């Protein structure tokens, strides 16, 4: 009875090229997602910015006045109408 049992591993076909490509593509996608999640969670200090000296573009942005947008002649304001019931 012990001789009837077959304990050899089952025959598994070798994975094809497309199956390997899919497997490694999924691994790369998972690693990319983990890197993206870690980039959101872990803050990276900005070492290139010096707090003692204000940078030139920021001071230029502060001195600029916001421009008021004038309505153009081709665009007419929408007419407000009440719903008729």
C-alpha positions as CSV (number, residue, x, y, z in Angstrom):
1,X,0.0,0.0,0.0
2,X,2.9,2.4,0.7
3,X,4.3,1.7,-2.7
4,X,1.0,3.0,-4.3
5,X,1.5,6.6,-3.1
6,X,3.3,8.9,-5.4
7,X,5.1,11.7,-3.5
8,X,6.9,13.2,-6.5
9,X,6.2,16.9,-7.2
10,X,3.5,17.5,-9.8
11,X,4.5,18.4,-13.3
12,X,4.2,22.1,-13.7
13,X,4.7,23.6,-17.2
14,X,7.4,26.2,-17.5
15,X,6.0,29.8,-17.6
16,X,5.8,31.4,-21.0
17,X,7.5,34.7,-22.0
18,X,4.2,36.5,-21.6
19,X,3.6,35.1,-18.2
20,X,7.0,36.1,-17.1
21,X,6.5,39.6,-18.5
22,X,3.2,39.9,-16.7
23,X,4.7,38.7,-13.4
24,X,7.7,41.1,-13.5
25,X,5.6,43.9,-14.7
26,X,3.3,43.5,-11.8
27,X,6.2,43.5,-9.4
28,X,7.6,46.7,-10.9
29,X,4.2,48.3,-10.7
30,X,3.9,47.4,-7.0
31,X,7.3,48.7,-6.3
32,X,6.4,52.0,-8.1
33,X,3.2,52.3,-6.1
34,X,5.1,51.8,-2.8
35,X,7.6,54.5,-3.8
36,X,4.8,56.9,-4.5
37,X,3.1,56.2,-1.2
38,X,6.3,56.6,0.7
39,X,7.0,59.9,-1.1
40,X,3.7,61.2,0.2
41,X,4.1,60.0,3.7
42,X,7.8,60.8,4.3
43,X,8.5,64.6,4.1
44,X,11.8,65.6,2.5
45,X,13.3,68.9,3.8
46,X,14.1,71.4,1.1
47,X,17.8,72.1,1.7
48,X,18.3,74.4,-1.4
49,X,16.1,77.2,0.1
50,X,17.8,79.6,2.6
51,X,15.4,81.1,5.1
52,X,17.5,84.2,5.9
53,X,17.5,85.5,2.3
54,X,14.3,85.9,0.3
55,X,14.6,84.7,-3.2
56,X,14.2,87.1,-6.1
57,X,11.1,85.5,-7.8
58,X,9.1,85.6,-4.5
59,X,9.8,89.3,-3.9
60,X,8.8,90.0,-7.5
61,X,5.5,88.1,-7.0
62,X,4.7,90.1,-3.9
63,X,5.1,93.5,-5.5
64,X,3.0,92.6,-8.5
65,X,-0.6,93.8,-8.5
66,X,-3.3,91.4,-9.5
67,X,-4.9,92.4,-12.8
68,X,-8.6,92.8,-12.9
69,X,-10.2,90.8,-15.7
70,X,-12.4,92.9,-17.9
71,X,-15.3,91.1,-19.5
72,X,-14.8,90.9,-23.2
73,X,-17.3,92.2,-25.7
74,X,-18.0,88.8,-27.2
75,X,-19.0,87.3,-23.9
76,X,-22.3,88.6,-22.5
77,X,-23.4,88.0,-18.9
78,X,-25.9,85.2,-18.6
79,X,-29.4,86.3,-18.1
80,X,-30.9,85.2,-14.8
81,X,-34.3,83.7,-15.3
82,X,-36.7,82.3,-12.7
83,X,-38.1,78.8,-13.1
84,X,-41.7,78.7,-14.1
85,X,-43.7,76.2,-12.2
